[in-house]
Each structure stands twice: as structure tokens, then as C-alpha cells.
């Protein structure tokens, strides 16, 4: 399991080793919308948020 933290080390989300989000969905979305930089706790590397916000299928504008 990996941990995503913010700039001050507060835990934002937990993910599996294959990057499946298992906790902190809302906190991750809020941090992303605020433009916060998030980091992997074990390595200190920045988290690429596009891994978690992929949209599959039709864009929302095409749904009724």
C-alpha cells in the first residue's frame, strides 16, 4: 500500500501498489481542485494526478 500526502505531510489518500485508490477519494479530489502538489510518502516524488482522474467512455456533456 502507498500513501499520498500533501506539502505538510498530512495523509490525503491510500492506494494499492498498482495505483488503485482505496481511501481518500474526496480529499484527493479537493486537493486536486485547489491545485495542491501531492507526494508519495515513501519516495517524496510528486503524484501524477492524471492516474486517478481518467474519464472512461463518453464525456459528461454527452450524457443526459
C-alpha positions in Angstrom: 0.0 0.0 0.0 1.2 3.5 -0.8 0.2 6.8 0.9 -0.3 10.1 -0.7 0.5 13.2 1.4 0.3 16.9 0.9 3.1 19.5 1.4 2.9 19.4 5.2 2.8 15.6 5.4 -0.9 15.2 6.0 -2.3 11.9 4.6 -4.6 12.6 1.7 -5.3 9.1 0.3 -4.2 5.5 0.3 -3.7 3.4 -2.9 -2.6 -0.1 -3.7 0.8 -0.8 -5.3 -1.0 -0.8 -8.8 -2.4 2.7 -8.0 -6.0 1.6 -7.3 -7.4 4.3 -4.9 -8.8 2.6 -1.8 -9.3 5.6 0.5 -9.4 9.4 0.4 -11.4 9.8 -2.8 -13.0 13.1 -1.7 -9.8 14.5 -0.1 -7.8 13.7 -3.3 -10.4 15.5 -5.4 -10.5 18.6 -3.2 -6.7 18.8 -3.1 -6.5 18.5 -6.9 -9.2 21.2 -7.4 -7.2 23.5 -5.0 -4.1 22.9 -7.1 -2.1 21.4 -4.2 1.0 19.4 -5.0 0.8 15.9 -3.6 3.6 13.5 -2.9 4.2 9.8 -2.4 5.1 9.4 1.3 7.7 6.6 0.7 9.7 8.3 -2.1 8.8 12.0 -1.8 8.1 12.1 -5.6 5.2 14.3 -6.8 2.0 12.3 -7.6 0.7 12.5 -11.1 -3.0 13.1 -10.5 -4.0 12.1 -14.0 -3.5 8.5 -12.9 -6.6 8.9 -10.7 -8.8 11.2 -12.8 -9.0 9.3 -16.1 -12.5 9.5 -17.6 -13.6 6.4 -19.5 -16.4 6.4 -22.1 -18.3 9.5 -23.2 -17.6 12.9 -21.8 -20.2 14.2 -19.3 -21.6 16.7 -21.8 -22.9 13.8 -23.9 -24.9 12.2 -21.0 -28.5 13.2 -20.3 
